[in-house]
């Protein structure tokens, strides 16, 4: 992918030097909170539950009370140490994010909903989000609660080594897919789909989730279509890298690897074939209307 020398986004929240503190330390700073809790019957119940959890889990009282009061665990910061390769990946992500900003701002400029740029949060191991505790095992994710994309860069090593999908454009596809979820949030698609899932059966809710994920794949292809037309970003082999990534993270591929069999009714992201198809549809047609997975007869 041709990207060096292009604009870098400033919408990067680099938390790689931060660590969430889960246990240890003095409890003396909790005295004011404990005294306040003892003034009510409900407060005594909170203390009793927290004390029980502390005994059985070994987690310190301060962290437990903070979590039970919707307070995020405390964190510490250390200088970020990174390899030259990781530094280049950060530059690449900032450049791809900038490209998605330019592309979607232009695509939505004529409509009633202007494009609001999301933040990209880079972290290691775990971090706070409005959607709860983000952990690297979850993979990249978008949180509509704070309109941020969360990414542990170690995912790309897994994508390459474990799933056989290396290459910079495979990484760009991953980010563009999460940006696609941000676009869905801005357009009200995510909220409507969430409401529909609340009254649906488990199978129907899974299908709605698949439709939303496939649309994000299509939006990723849509970004690539317009970015290449405007800035000629694609090189030979780039599309194949994205297709390999889409195949690697298809529900059927992952289920076959994990359990040796495939259960289509439990799909939440779509099969490899479906993910390939919708990414290619966005890439080839370059139209938001072409990404209407919710009214498509064939996924």
C-alpha positions in Angstrom: 0.0 0.0 0.0 1.3 3.4 -0.9 1.1 5.5 2.3 4.4 7.1 3.2 4.4 10.8 3.0 0.6 11.1 3.3 -1.2 13.0 6.1 -1.2 11.5 9.6 -4.2 11.8 11.9 -3.9 13.6 15.2 -6.8 11.6 16.6 -4.5 9.1 18.3 -4.8 8.4 22.0 -1.6 6.4 22.8 -2.1 4.5 26.0 0.6 1.9 25.5 2.6 3.2 28.4 -0.3 2.9 30.8 -1.1 -0.1 33.0 -4.2 -0.8 35.0 -3.6 -1.4 38.6 -5.6 -4.4 39.8 -4.3 -5.1 43.3 -1.8 -4.2 46.0 -1.1 -0.9 47.7 -2.4 0.7 50.9 -6.1 0.9 51.7 -5.7 4.0 53.9 -6.9 6.3 51.1 -10.2 4.3 51.1 -11.1 5.5 54.7 -13.3 8.5 53.6 -15.2 6.4 51.1 -15.7 3.6 53.7 -16.9 6.1 56.3 -19.4 7.5 53.8 -20.7 4.1 53.0 -21.3 3.2 56.6 -23.9 6.0 56.9 -26.5 4.0 54.9 -27.9 0.5 55.0 -27.0 0.1 51.3 -23.5 1.2 52.0 -23.0 -1.5 54.5 -24.2 -4.0 51.9 -21.7 -2.7 49.4 -18.9 -3.1 52.0 -20.0 -6.6 52.9 -20.1 -7.8 49.2 -16.8 -6.2 48.5 -15.2 -7.8 51.5 -16.5 -11.2 50.4 -15.2 -10.7 46.9 -11.8 -9.6 48.3 -11.6 -12.8 50.3 -12.5 -15.2 47.4 -10.7 -13.4 44.6 -7.7 -11.8 46.2 -8.5 -8.4 44.7 -7.8 -5.4 46.9 -10.7 -3.6 48.5 -10.0 -0.3 46.8 -10.3 -1.7 43.3 -13.4 -3.7 44.2 -15.2 -0.7 45.7 -14.2 1.4 42.7 -15.6 -1.1 40.2 -18.8 -1.5 42.2 -19.2 2.2 42.2 -18.7 2.3 38.4 -15.2 3.7 38.9 -12.5 2.4 36.5 -9.5 0.8 38.1 -6.5 3.1 38.7 -3.7 3.1 36.2 0.0 3.9 36.1 2.1 5.3 33.3 5.5 4.3 32.1 7.6 5.5 29.1 6.6 3.7 25.9 9.2 1.3 24.6 8.7 0.2 21.1 10.6 -1.5 18.3 11.3 0.2 15.0 8.7 -2.0 13.4 6.0 -1.1 16.0 6.8 2.6 15.5 6.3 2.2 11.8 3.0 0.4 12.4 1.8 3.3 14.6 2.7 5.7 11.7 0.9 3.5 9.3 -2.3 3.4 11.5 -2.2 7.2 11.9 -1.9 7.5 8.1 -4.7 5.1 7.3 -6.9 6.8 10.0 -6.3 10.1 8.3 -7.3 8.6 4.9 -10.5 7.3 6.3 -11.2 10.8 7.8 -10.8 12.4 4.4 -12.8 9.8 2.6 -15.8 9.7 4.9 -15.9 13.4 5.3 -16.2 13.8 1.6 -18.8 10.9 1.3 -21.0 12.4 4.0 -20.6 16.0 3.1 -23.7 16.1 0.9 -25.9 14.4 3.4 -27.6 15.5 6.6 -25.1 13.8 8.9 -21.6 15.4 8.9 -18.6 13.1 9.6 -17.3 13.4 13.1 -13.8 11.9 13.4 -13.3 9.0 15.9 -10.4 8.6 18.2 -8.0 5.6 17.8 -6.8 4.3 21.2 -3.6 2.3 21.1 -3.0 0.2 24.2 -1.3 -2.9 25.5 -3.0 -5.8 27.4 -6.0 -3.8 28.8 -7.5 -0.4 28.9 -10.7 1.5 30.0 -13.5 2.2 27.6 -17.1 3.4 27.9 -18.0 -0.1 26.9 -16.2 -1.7 29.8 -12.7 -3.0 30.2 -11.0 -3.5 26.8 -8.6 -6.4 26.6 -6.2 -7.5 23.9 -7.8 -11.0 23.7 -11.0 -9.3 22.4 -9.2 -8.0 19.3 -9.8 -4.6 17.8 -13.2 -3.1 18.7 -15.2 0.0 18.3 -17.1 1.5 21.3 -20.2 3.5 20.4 -20.4 4.9 23.9 -17.3 7.0 23.5 -16.9 6.8 19.7 -13.4 5.4 19.9 -11.6 2.5 18.2 -9.5 0.3 20.5 -6.5 -1.5 19.2 -3.6 -3.5 20.7 -1.0 -3.7 17.9 -0.1 -7.2 18.9 -3.3 -8.3 17.1 -1.5 -7.8 13.8 1.2 -10.3 14.8 -1.6 -12.8 15.4 -3.3 -11.9 12.2 -0.1 -12.7 10.3 1.3 -15.7 12.2 -1.8 -17.4 13.5 -4.3 -16.6 10.8 -2.0 -16.4 7.8 -3.0 -12.8 6.8 0.1 -10.6 6.7 0.6 -7.3 4.9 0.0 -3.7 5.5 -3.3 -3.6 3.6 -4.7 -6.4 5.8 -4.0 -4.1 8.7 -5.7 -1.2 6.9 -8.7 -3.4 6.3 -9.0 -4.1 10.0 -8.9 -0.4 10.9 -11.3 0.5 8.0 -13.8 -2.1 9.3 -13.8 -0.5 12.8 -14.2 2.9 11.2 -17.2 1.4 9.4 -18.8 0.7 12.7 -18.2 4.4 13.6 -20.0 5.4 10.4 -22.9 3.1 11.4 -23.1 4.9 14.7 -23.2 8.3 13.2 -25.9 7.3 10.7 -28.1 5.8 13.4 -27.7 2.3 12.0 -26.2 0.8 15.1 -28.9 2.2 17.4 -31.7 0.9 15.2 -30.1 -2.5 15.0 -29.5 -2.7 18.7 -33.1 -1.9 19.4 -34.2 -4.6 16.9 -32.0 -7.2 18.5 -33.6 -6.6 21.9 -36.9 -8.1 20.8 -35.5 -10.8 18.5 -34.8 -14.4 19.2 -31.2 -15.5 19.6 -30.9 -16.7 16.0 -32.5 -13.6 14.7 -30.3 -11.4 16.9 -27.2 -13.2 15.6 -28.4 -12.6 12.0 -28.8 -8.9 12.7 -25.3 -8.8 14.1 -24.0 -10.5 11.0 -25.7 -7.9 8.8 -24.1 -5.1 10.8 -20.7 -6.7 10.6 -20.9 -7.3 6.8 -22.0 -3.7 6.3 -18.8 -2.6 8.1 -16.8 -4.9 5.8 -18.6 -3.3 2.8 -17.8 0.2 4.2 -14.1 -0.9 4.5 -14.2 -1.7 0.8 -16.0 1.5 0.1 -13.2 3.4 1.8 -10.5 1.6 -0.3 -12.5 2.3 -3.5 -12.5 6.1 -3.0 -9.1 6.3 -1.4 -7.5 4.6 -4.4 -9.4 6.8 -6.8 -8.3 10.0 -5.0 -4.7 9.0 -3.9 -3.8 5.8 -5.8 -3.0 3.9 -2.6 -3.4 0.3 -3.8 -0.5 -1.7 -5.0 -0.4 -5.2 -6.5 -1.4 -7.7 -3.9 -3.1 -5.3 -1.6 -6.6 -6.5 -2.3 -5.5 -10.1 -1.9 -4.1 -9.2 1.6 -7.5 -7.8 2.6 -9.3 -10.8 1.3 -7.0 -13.1 3.2 -7.7 -11.2 6.4 -11.5 -11.3 5.8 -11.2 -15.1 5.1 -9.1 -15.6 8.2 -11.6 -14.0 10.6 -14.8 -15.5 9.1 -17.0 -17.2 11.7 -16.8 -20.5 9.9 -13.0 -20.4 9.7 -12.7 -19.5 13.4 -15.3 -22.1 14.5 -13.7 -24.8 12.4 -10.3 -24.1 14.0 -11.7 -23.9 17.5 -14.2 -26.8 17.6 -13.8 -28.7 14.4 -17.3 -27.9 13.2 -19.4 -25.0 12.0 -22.7 -23.8 13.5 -24.1 -21.1 11.1 -27.0 -20.1 13.4 -24.3 -18.9 16.0 -22.5 -16.7 13.5 -22.2 -13.1 14.6 -19.8 -11.7 12.0 -20.4 -13.7 8.9 -18.8 -16.5 7.0 -15.5 -16.1 5.1 -17.4 -16.1 1.8 -19.8 -13.4 3.0 -17.1 -11.2 4.4 -15.1 -11.5 1.1 -18.2 -10.8 -0.9 -19.3 -7.6 0.9 -15.8 -6.2 1.1 -15.5 -6.7 -2.7 -18.9 -5.2 -3.3 -17.9 -2.0 -1.5 -14.5 -1.9 -3.3 -16.0 -2.4 -6.7 -19.2 -0.2 -6.5 -18.0 2.5 -4.2 -21.6 3.4 -3.1 -23.1 3.6 0.4 -26.4 2.2 -1.1 -24.5 -0.8 -2.3 -23.7 -1.7 1.3 -27.3 -2.1 2.4 -26.9 -5.5 4.0 -30.1 -5.1 6.1 -32.3 -5.3 3.0 -30.2 -7.8 1.1 -31.9 -11.1 0.2 -28.5 -12.7 -0.1 -25.7 -12.3 2.4 
